[in-house]
Amino acid sequence: MKIQRVLSRIDSGLGATKLPSSVAAVTLTLSQRTRASGARHFWREHLRRVQFANPLLPIVVNFPREPCIPNLEIKFADETIKSFSAQGMHSDDICKRFLKDTGA
């Protein structure tokens, strides 16, 4: 019963969307020493749903030791890159912006 509950939480909700095939990779960078709660929540909740819905998509999360602004970078198949700062954003807003930028 617990497994079904966990799977239903991963399989539904914001972020549980199949991304277009034009998306080649996703990189999230957030520092270990800054307080970026929106980016951390996005990483824990929404990015896991994105990974579950897109198992072949390479997703990299970088945790540099030096303080930096949380940043989300989307690489497309034609080598273009869209990037935006997630500083001060709520996790749902980060996810909505991510889905909008990917075209999902």
DODRENTOR-597769 format. One line per field, with one value per residue: residue number from 1; x, y, z of N, C-alpha, C in turn. Coordinates in nm, 4 decimals. Each point is the difference from the previous one (the first is absolute). Layout:
<sites>
num	NUM;...
n.x	X;...
n.y	Y;...
n.z	Z;...
ca.x	X;...
ca.y	Y;...
ca.z	Z;...
c.x	X;...
c.y	Y;...
c.z	Z;...
</sites>
This chain:
<sites>
num	1;2;3;4;5;6;7;8;9;10;11;12;13;14;15;16;17;18;19;20;21;22;23;24;25;26;27;28;29;30;31;32;33;34;35;36;37;38;39;40;41;42;43;44;45;46;47;48;49;50;51;52;53;54;55;56;57;58;59;60;61;62;63;64;65;66;67;68;69;70;71;72;73;74;75;76;77;78;79;80;81;82;83;84;85;86;87;88;89;90;91;92;93;94;95;96;97;98;99;100;101;102;103;104
n.x	0.0817;0.1091;0.0365;-0.1260;0.0049;0.1200;-0.0359;-0.1107;0.0823;0.0775;-0.1013;-0.0362;-0.0617;0.0357;0.0400;-0.1097;0.0839;-0.0428;0.1314;0.0043;0.0133;-0.0349;-0.0480;0.1278;0.0005;0.0033;0.0410;-0.0030;0.0302;0.0271;0.0346;0.1003;0.0521;-0.0890;-0.0877;-0.0080;-0.0953;-0.0336;0.1294;0.0226;-0.1126;0.0329;0.1221;-0.0488;-0.0888;0.0137;0.1276;-0.0367;-0.1048;0.0771;0.0890;-0.1022;-0.0479;0.1287;-0.0039;-0.0071;-0.0651;0.1202;-0.0080;0.0667;0.0331;0.0431;0.0848;0.0340;0.1184;0.0443;-0.0395;-0.1152;-0.0448;-0.1125;0.0381;-0.0932;0.0651;-0.0588;0.0522;-0.0065;-0.0654;-0.0454;0.0436;-0.1258;0.0224;-0.0993;0.0215;-0.0362;0.0015;0.0162;0.0802;-0.0467;0.0052;-0.1300;0.0015;-0.1266;0.0451;0.0992;-0.0855;-0.0866;0.1001;0.0440;-0.1247;-0.0142;0.1204;-0.0397;-0.1114;0.0030
n.y	-0.1185;-0.0036;-0.1060;-0.0388;0.0358;-0.0553;-0.1061;0.0069;0.0255;-0.0972;-0.0805;0.0792;0.1075;0.1175;-0.0052;-0.0687;0.0578;-0.0631;0.0192;0.1039;-0.0689;0.1269;-0.0366;0.0431;0.1024;-0.0236;0.1209;-0.0413;0.1271;-0.0515;0.1028;-0.0614;0.1196;-0.0025;0.0884;-0.0958;0.0256;0.0960;0.0260;-0.0056;0.0640;0.0833;-0.0027;0.0116;0.0904;0.1124;0.0160;-0.0575;0.0797;0.1036;-0.0432;-0.0184;0.1163;0.0334;-0.1327;0.0323;0.0969;0.0438;-0.0198;0.1153;-0.0287;0.1255;-0.0356;0.1152;-0.0042;0.0750;0.1067;-0.0342;0.0631;-0.0512;-0.0925;0.0128;-0.0993;0.0339;-0.1154;0.0540;-0.0804;0.1205;-0.0397;0.0463;0.1024;-0.0362;0.1135;-0.0265;0.1118;-0.0872;0.1032;-0.0272;-0.1044;-0.0153;-0.1184;0.0321;0.1225;-0.0601;-0.0891;0.0960;0.0744;-0.1055;-0.0322;0.1297;0.0065;-0.1157;0.0682;-0.0468
n.z	0.0000;0.0748;-0.0724;0.0043;0.1258;0.0136;-0.0704;0.0684;0.1003;-0.0465;-0.0241;0.0993;-0.0376;0.0450;-0.1236;0.0209;-0.0848;-0.1065;-0.0027;-0.0830;-0.1107;-0.0195;0.1186;0.0046;0.0857;0.1299;0.0386;0.1255;0.0259;0.1197;0.0714;0.0608;-0.0215;-0.0962;0.0357;-0.0859;0.0860;-0.0857;-0.0233;0.1303;0.0218;-0.0978;0.0511;0.1233;-0.0385;-0.0642;0.0251;0.1116;-0.0030;-0.0323;0.0884;0.0807;-0.0451;0.0175;0.0063;-0.1276;0.0601;-0.0418;0.1289;0.0069;0.1254;-0.0077;0.0951;-0.0590;0.0542;-0.1000;0.0670;-0.0522;-0.1054;0.0511;-0.0855;-0.0931;-0.0591;-0.1139;-0.0369;-0.1221;-0.0817;-0.0298;0.1197;-0.0085;0.0804;0.0790;0.0643;0.1246;0.0690;0.0980;0.0121;0.1197;-0.0792;0.0008;0.0570;0.0261;0.0315;0.0650;0.0467;0.0244;0.0446;0.0675;0.0324;0.0277;0.0571;0.0485;0.0124;0.1235
ca.x	-0.0817;0.0868;0.0632;-0.0991;-0.0121;0.1205;-0.0072;-0.1048;0.0511;0.1008;-0.0618;-0.0974;0.0384;0.0780;0.1297;-0.0147;-0.0360;0.0938;0.0589;0.0240;0.1263;0.1020;0.0745;0.1107;0.0542;-0.0382;0.0987;-0.0376;0.1136;-0.0329;0.1111;-0.0210;0.0077;-0.1009;-0.1346;-0.0862;-0.0993;-0.0811;0.0784;0.0174;-0.1283;-0.0140;0.0876;-0.0507;-0.1349;-0.0381;0.1001;-0.0162;-0.1138;0.0477;0.0873;-0.0833;-0.0758;0.0960;0.1127;0.1204;0.0511;0.1063;-0.0212;0.1169;-0.0145;0.1306;0.0035;0.1311;0.0192;-0.0047;-0.1349;-0.0368;-0.1434;-0.0576;-0.0179;-0.0505;0.0444;-0.0637;0.0720;-0.0847;0.0692;0.0691;0.1107;-0.0348;-0.0127;-0.0814;0.0408;-0.0593;0.0321;-0.1121;0.0144;-0.1199;-0.1206;-0.0651;0.0261;-0.1026;0.0302;0.1162;-0.0475;-0.0823;0.0916;0.0731;-0.0884;-0.0254;0.1210;0.0229;-0.1074;-0.0870
ca.y	0.1185;0.1167;0.0144;0.0618;0.1401;0.0681;0.0061;0.0939;0.1353;0.0278;-0.0097;0.1067;0.1281;0.0929;-0.0564;-0.1362;0.0270;-0.0460;0.1146;-0.0216;-0.0668;0.1015;0.0259;-0.0954;-0.0150;0.1001;0.0157;0.0884;0.0347;0.0720;-0.0058;-0.0639;0.0997;0.1052;-0.0414;0.0063;-0.1026;-0.0313;-0.0860;-0.1296;-0.0703;-0.0396;-0.1154;-0.1166;-0.0416;0.0110;-0.0568;-0.1463;-0.0347;0.0165;-0.1145;-0.1198;0.0066;0.0033;-0.0759;0.0070;0.1378;0.0208;0.1103;0.0156;0.0987;0.0409;0.0641;0.0575;0.0412;0.1458;0.0526;0.0407;0.0172;-0.1217;0.0170;-0.1163;0.0079;-0.0983;-0.0143;-0.0585;-0.0852;0.0838;0.0626;0.1252;-0.0139;0.0974;-0.0011;0.1055;0.0004;-0.0414;0.0693;0.0638;-0.0562;-0.1141;-0.1222;-0.0155;0.0969;-0.0521;-0.1108;0.0553;0.0660;-0.1080;-0.0636;0.0977;0.0134;-0.1237;-0.0157;-0.1108
ca.z	0.0000;0.0071;-0.1307;-0.0881;0.0396;-0.0468;-0.1455;-0.0419;0.0221;-0.1024;-0.1314;-0.0211;0.0565;-0.0807;-0.0358;-0.0533;-0.1382;-0.1022;-0.0676;-0.1422;-0.0314;-0.0281;0.1229;0.0042;0.1355;0.0996;0.1056;0.1102;0.0837;0.1219;0.0927;0.1297;0.1071;-0.0081;0.0390;-0.1179;0.0327;-0.1177;-0.0890;0.0661;-0.0066;-0.1403;-0.0192;0.0726;-0.0390;-0.1412;-0.0907;0.0067;-0.0867;-0.1371;-0.0278;-0.0095;-0.1248;-0.1103;0.0553;-0.0828;0.0016;0.0990;0.0944;0.0853;0.1079;0.0504;0.1312;0.0287;0.1390;0.0116;-0.0184;-0.1359;-0.0230;-0.0585;-0.1428;-0.0725;-0.1384;-0.0865;-0.1261;-0.1023;-0.0968;-0.0980;0.0740;0.0670;0.1454;0.0729;0.1394;0.0814;0.1419;0.0840;0.1283;0.0524;-0.0604;0.0643;-0.0772;-0.1036;-0.1047;-0.0722;-0.0825;-0.1085;-0.0937;-0.0647;-0.0966;-0.1057;-0.0815;-0.0760;-0.0970;0.0414
c.x	0.0870;0.0666;-0.0962;-0.0162;0.1194;-0.0030;-0.1063;0.0442;0.1040;-0.0638;-0.1002;0.0507;0.0833;0.1386;-0.0087;-0.0486;0.1067;0.0493;0.0193;0.1372;0.1113;0.0820;0.1066;0.0520;-0.0493;0.1081;-0.0519;0.1241;-0.0514;0.1075;-0.0378;-0.0156;-0.1002;-0.1363;-0.0936;-0.1077;-0.0868;0.0711;0.0201;-0.1294;-0.0281;0.0825;-0.0585;-0.1327;-0.0208;0.1002;-0.0037;-0.1160;0.0376;0.0861;-0.0811;-0.0761;0.0903;0.1262;0.1285;0.0621;0.1110;-0.0284;0.1177;-0.0306;0.1385;-0.0155;0.1394;0.0093;-0.0091;-0.1426;-0.0235;-0.1513;-0.0545;-0.0390;-0.0495;0.0323;-0.0617;0.0754;-0.0899;0.0846;0.0763;0.1116;-0.0320;-0.0216;-0.0879;0.0359;-0.0735;0.0375;-0.1249;0.0035;-0.1303;-0.1300;-0.0534;0.0185;-0.1030;0.0254;0.1205;-0.0446;-0.0837;0.0873;0.0799;-0.0867;-0.0308;0.1207;0.0289;-0.1071;-0.0941;-0.1405
c.y	0.1262;0.0260;0.0663;0.1479;0.0811;0.0149;0.0969;0.1445;0.0385;0.0093;0.1113;0.1290;0.0822;-0.0588;-0.1395;0.0083;-0.0544;0.1219;-0.0298;-0.0633;0.0992;0.0355;-0.1080;-0.0238;0.1140;0.0031;0.1010;0.0230;0.0770;-0.0262;-0.0707;0.1036;0.1132;-0.0565;0.0227;-0.1062;-0.0371;-0.0944;-0.1380;-0.0820;-0.0449;-0.1249;-0.1253;-0.0517;-0.0031;-0.0656;-0.1530;-0.0462;0.0121;-0.1198;-0.1280;-0.0035;-0.0050;-0.0749;0.0084;0.1395;0.0142;0.1245;0.0022;0.1075;0.0258;0.0721;0.0576;0.0468;0.1509;0.0489;0.0443;0.0137;-0.1293;0.0245;-0.1305;0.0192;-0.1149;-0.0016;-0.0743;-0.0775;0.0818;0.0837;0.1373;-0.0285;0.1128;-0.0137;0.1103;-0.0181;-0.0355;0.0691;0.0700;-0.0538;-0.1168;-0.1215;-0.0221;0.0961;-0.0437;-0.1100;0.0508;0.0681;-0.1051;-0.0647;0.0931;0.0103;-0.1249;-0.0206;-0.1134;0.0482
c.z	0.0000;-0.1346;-0.0979;0.0300;-0.0502;-0.1517;-0.0489;0.0209;-0.1049;-0.1378;-0.0291;0.0639;-0.0960;-0.0261;-0.0580;-0.1442;-0.0933;-0.0775;-0.1484;-0.0247;-0.0317;0.1239;0.0153;0.1406;0.0880;0.1072;0.1016;0.0854;0.1201;0.1036;0.1288;0.1104;-0.0100;0.0371;-0.1174;0.0156;-0.1198;-0.0946;0.0614;-0.0052;-0.1429;-0.0280;0.0656;-0.0540;-0.1517;-0.0944;0.0016;-0.0872;-0.1472;-0.0389;-0.0165;-0.1320;-0.1231;0.0408;-0.0818;-0.0028;0.1041;0.0846;0.0960;0.1039;0.0561;0.1330;0.0256;0.1454;0.0180;-0.0250;-0.1449;-0.0076;-0.0604;-0.1456;-0.0625;-0.1473;-0.0795;-0.1321;-0.0984;-0.1013;-0.1043;0.0637;0.0584;0.1479;0.0522;0.1462;0.0734;0.1461;0.0796;0.1360;0.0371;-0.0568;0.0830;-0.0904;-0.1108;-0.1161;-0.0831;-0.0954;-0.1175;-0.1050;-0.0781;-0.1093;-0.1162;-0.0929;-0.0828;-0.1078;0.0327;0.0293
</sites>
